[in-house]
Every structure is written in structure tokens, then in C-alpha cells.
Amino acid sequence: MNWMTETDRKSLVALITYPELSGKELSEIVGMSQSSLLRSRKRLIEGGVIFPVKIPSFSKLGLSVLFTGFGVMKEDVAREVPSRMDDIFFLSTEKGKGFGMGAARTYSDFYGLLVSLTSKFTKEDMKSFGFQAAPLDMMKIWRLADVGPLLAHDLSVDIWREDNPNEVLYTGSADLSKSEFEVFKAIIEHPDWSVYQIANEVGASRQKIYRLDRKFREEGLYVDKIIPDLKALGYEILIFAEWVMPSKRYDTILERITGRDMPWPLTLITSPIEGFMVAAFRNFRESRAIGERMKAMSFELSMESYRPNVLTISLQDASYPVNMDFRGILRTLARR
């Protein structure tokens, strides 16, 4: 990314950290003119460095279970895994291994998906497999596709936010009519579309789209995100780590994981007895730090039997881009 200027780097971190703010509000935070910020944003989009995502509020849509799955399998078997599955919104695979993240309406729905997936493979096909599933109301979404802190650290850009923008994802409930859901579905599936494009897609007036989008925002039905192309920014490794823990150790472990001596996770989600994280690194040497530090933490806390599972993905060889796709979840909800 040699073409990126200092202004581009500052704009990149600002846009990713505060995706919900207007150009005027953001320019005041970062201390640059709005025109400079917008020019930089245009360069970053046209250069394929950033793209917008709207993450729907799981709880408000009636989803109650958040889950992850990971595994290592034969490469020829791994090629049979579809790139898109209902209920799964994040998937990254590479040479016979990978991990995914999803949300389900009930635990029975999640278990049905698990049965469907595992029924396609024999014990010999899978070298290892694991999953976590927990009720959303008992989980804390510290970060979900929040790349701002990582880039702020690595690019030495001093921009920080104190609040947690992910809280709306697992609190409250909403009741959308069929026509409202169709508009909501279009907005989530096409986060870069204009109001005019959304209106043409669903056959509604622009005034209706404006009104409903304002309602969705006010009720916290989705969270705006801007996700960068980590590979384009020079990151080579993606790490997925999951662990279980005694509930009495929860506060201590969380303090260690969120401390400055650990890498900046892109995603960090915990419950009182388990957790998982996703982190990115510029090279393999840096990525080894997470496994070593987590193993050392287990030893220091006399928790050798609770050592985390760590899976490494090469972004250079990954089959699917690091992206979030909610079309499967929305299709599932539309059928109900």
C-alpha cells in the first residue's frame, strides 16, 4: 500500500473506528478538513481497501444463539464445504482447515445445522472438529469485526473510542411487518447501495426507505461497520482461538486477554465459561505470540487442562475473503 499517504492512513483508522459518523463529525474528531477526509475515503474505496457492512441486531431479529465452529479435515473433503450456508455469516478456510461464526433462532436450529454438516463427513475425513454455542443474553460481544484498534496500533494513529458499538446486537427485541422486513433485508444485503437503489429493489418510494432506515437506526436494528481488506494492508495471518474456563476465573482471564500485552483482537466474544477471538498478524512470527501467550496464561493461572484451541489461517491462501455475509440468516428469517 505504498500509495497511501499519511492522510489516507489517518482517514482509514478513523473511518473504521467511527463508521456511523457523518463526514463533518468525523473530520472534527480527526482534525482534518471534510474535503480531505472525503477524498481519502474515495481513494480507499476505489483502491479496494475498505468496504461497508451493516451487521443486523441478532437479538432484535429473534436470534438467541451465537455459535462458532472450527476444524481440520482432508483437503479434498474441505473443497466440498459450501462457501455460503444459512445461519453462518462469517467463514474463512484454507487448505483443509477453517472456522465459521453464525447465529440461530434456537438451540434446536443450531443443532439441526450441526447434524446436517457432520452427517456429510466420516471420522476419517475430520482430523479435528469443535464448536461453541451459547445464548446471546449470556454473552458479551466486546468486539465484532472491529479492526480500528489493531490499525490504530500498527499505523501509530491515535484514535480511540470508549463505548462499545456492539451492544445493540444482543439486547432488546423488535417486531417488523413483512414489508418492513423486505426493506431491512435489502439494506443489510446491499450496504453500499443508495436510497434510490434500495427503493427500486423493493418497489417502494424513496421517502419510505428514508423513513424506515431512520426507524431501523433509532431502534438499533443494525450496526454500521467498515471492514478493510487485511491482505491488501499487508496482513498475512488470521488466528482463531477458542477456550473454556472455570466461571470463577472469568474476570481474571478477561483482564489478561483484553490487556495491552495481548494482540488486538478483531473479534472477542465471551460468556462466563467460554470465549473465542479472531486476530490478524502481519507475519507468522507475530502470530505465534498469541498461542504462546495464551498457553503461558493457562500455566500461570494453573489451568493447564483449559488450554485454548488455536487455528491459523494464511490470508494468502484463504479460499474466501475476510468478509461478513448475512444473506443466509436473512433468508432463514424470511421463511418463518
N, C-alpha and C positions, 0 to 999 in steps of 0.2 A: 504493500500500500504506500509506495513512495510518493504518489501524487497527493496524498493527504497533507494539508497544511496544519499548522498549529490551531488555526480557527476550526478546521474540519474535525480535529481530534476533540477539541473542547465541545463543539456542537454535537458530535457523536455521543459523548458521555451524557450531555445534558438532555438530548432527545430521548435516549434510552432510559435515563433516570426519571424524567418527568414527562412521559408520553401523553398525559392527559391535558397538559397546559397549552394555552394558545401561544403563538409566536411572540406576541407582545409580552406575556407573562414570563415566558422562558428567557427572552432577551434581557429582561430586568434581573433575573436570577444570575445569569452567566456574565453579565456586564459587557454585552456587545450589542451593536445595533440590530434591529429586527431584520433589516435588509441583508446584513451579513449572515445572520443565522439562517434565513430562508434560502439564500444562495448556496450555503454549505449543505443544507438539508437536501436541496435538489441534486447537488453533486453526489451525495452519499446514496441517494435513491437510484439515480441513473447509473452509478457505479456498481450497483448490486450489493452494497454493503449493509443496508438496512431494509427491513420490510415490516409493515404494521400487522398486528394481530389483535383481535378482540377476544378475550377469554370470558366465556359466559359464567355466570354465578351458578355453580353446581347446586348449591342448596336451594336457591330460589326456583330452579327448574325441576325440583323434585328428586334430585340425585342425592343419595345418602351415604354411598360407599366410595371411597377413593382407594385405588389399588395399583400395585406395580408388579411386574413380572420380569424375570431375567433368566438367562440360561446360555449354555454352551452345547452345541449339537453338531452333528456331521454337516459338512459344508453342502453336500448335495441335498440333504434334508432341509437345511436352512433356506435354500433357494425356493422351497415350496411355501414358505411363510408369506402371506399376502402383505403388501405394503400398506393396506388400509383395512382396518377391522372396526366394526361397530363397537362403541363404548371405549375404544382406545384412541387417545388424542395425541399421544407422543410415542414415536417409535424410532429407534436407532439400531441398526445392525451392521455387522462387519465380519466377514469370513467365518460364518458359523456360530456367531455369538451376538447377543444383543439384549436390549431391555426396552420395556414399554411402560406407559402410565395411562391409566384410564379412570373413568367414573361410571358407576352403575346406580340404577334406581334403588335396588335392594341387594342384600347379600345373596339371595337366591339367583338374581340375574347375573351377578358376578360369578357365582359358582357354575351356572349353566355355561357361561363363556369359557371358564376354565376347563370344564368337562369336554366341551367341543374342541378346544385347542389340543388338549392332551390326548384325546382319542385318536388323533391323526398320527401320533408318534409312538414307537415302541421304546422300551427301556434302553435298547441298544442305540437308538437314534439320539437319545439325550445323554450327554455327558454330565450335565448338571442342570437343575431347574429349581427355581424358588419363586415365591410370591409373598406379598404382604397385602392385607386388606383390612381396613378399619373404618368405623363410622366417621363421617366428616365432622360431626359435632364433638368428637373426642380428639380431633387432630388440629394441629396448629400449622398453618401454611406460612412459614417465615419468609420464604422466597419461592416464587414460581416463575421461571424464565426471567429472572431479574439479573441482567448482565451488567447493569450500571456499576455496582460496587467493584466488580472484577476489572472492568475497563478503567474506572477511575484510579484504581491502584496501579495497574500495569502501565497506563499512559500518564500517570502523575498529574491527573486533573482533579482538583479539589472541589468536587461537587458531591453533596451528601443529602440524604433525606432521612428524617427521624421517624416518620409514620410508616405503617405497614399497609401498602396499597392493596394487599390480597385479602383483607379481612372480609370483604363482601362476598367472596367466593364460597364461604361456608357458613353464612349466617342468614337468617330470615327465610321468607317464602314469598312466592308471587303466583298469581293466577292469570294467565294470558288467554284471551279468546283465540279462536282459530286464526282469524285474520291478523291479530296482533303477533301471533307466533310466526306467521309467514313472513312478516316484515322483520321480526327479530332474527329469524333464521337467515334471511338474505344479508342482513347487516353483519352477522358473525361470519358467514361464509365468504363475504367479499369485503374485507376490512378496508381495502383501498378504493372502493367504489364511491362515486359521488352520490348525493341525494337523487339527482336526476337518473342515474343508472339504476339505483335501487327501486325508484318509482316505476321505471319501465319494466324491471324484472318481475315485480309483484302486481303490476297493473293498478297502481294507486297514485294519488296526486302527490306532488312534492310537499304540499302543506301537511298532508297526513304523515308522510315519512319524517318531516321535521318534528311534528308534534309527538309521534311515538318514540323517536330516538331520544328526544328530551326526556320523556317519561322513563325510558329504559335507563338513562344515565342517572336521573334523580333517584330512582328506586334501586340503583346498584345492580342492575341485571347483567352488566358486563364490566370488565376492566380493560382499559387500553394498554397495550404493550407495543414496544418496538424492539424487534429481535435482530441482532446483527448476524451476518454470515461469519461465523467464527473462523472458518477455514480461510476465508479471504483476508481476515485480520491477522493471520499467521499462527493461529492455534492449531495444534496437531493432535491433541489427545483429549478425549472425553472420558470421564470417570463416573461410574455409577457405584455407589456404596449403600448397602442396607445393613441394618443391625437390629437386634433385640436387646433388651436391657431390663434389669430389675427396676420396678417403678420407684423404689427408694433412691435410685441413683440418677433419676431423670434430670433434676436440676443441675447436678454436678457435671453430667455428661454434656448437657446442652450448653453450659457455660464454657466447656472446653471446645466444643465444636464451633461455636459462634465467636470464639476468641480470636485475637489477631495472629496467633501462632498457627492457625489452620488456614487452608486456602479459602478464597472467596467462593462459596457455592453459588451456582446459578439457580438451583432449586434446593430447598431444605424444608422437609415436612416431617413432623414428629407427632407421636402420641405418647402417653405415659409409659408405654412398654416397647415401642419400636420407632424406627425412623429411617429415612433414606435421603440421599443427597445426590446431586449431579454437579460436577465441577469440570472446568476446562483448563487445559495447560498448554503452554507454548511448545513443549517438547516432552519426550518420555522421561528424561531425568527429573524434570519438575514434577511430573505426575506420580513418580514413585514416592514422593513425600507424603501424599495422602494416606497410602496404605501403611507406610512405616509409622506415621504419627498416630494413626488410629490403633494399630497394634500396640504401640507403646502406651497409649492411653488405657487400653484394656489391661495391660500388665500393671500399670501404676495404680489402677483402681481395683486390682485383684479380681479382674473379670475375664480371665483367660478363656473361659468357656463361652464368652459372649463376643468373641472376635467377629468383626464385620466381614461380610462378603463384599469383595471389590471386583468390578468388571471394567476392563479397559477397552475402549473403542478408538480406533485410528480414524480421525476425520478424513484423512487422505483416501482411505479405503472404504469408508462407510457407504452402505447401499442407499440410504435415504438421508436427505438433508436434515439438519437440526431445525425442526420446524414443529408447529403445533397445528393439528387439523381436527376441527370439531364437527366435520360433516357427518361422521358416523354416529356420534352421540345425538346430533340433531335429527338424523333420520330415525333413530330408535325412539326418540321422544315424540316425533310426528306420528308414529304408528300407534301411539297409545291414546 
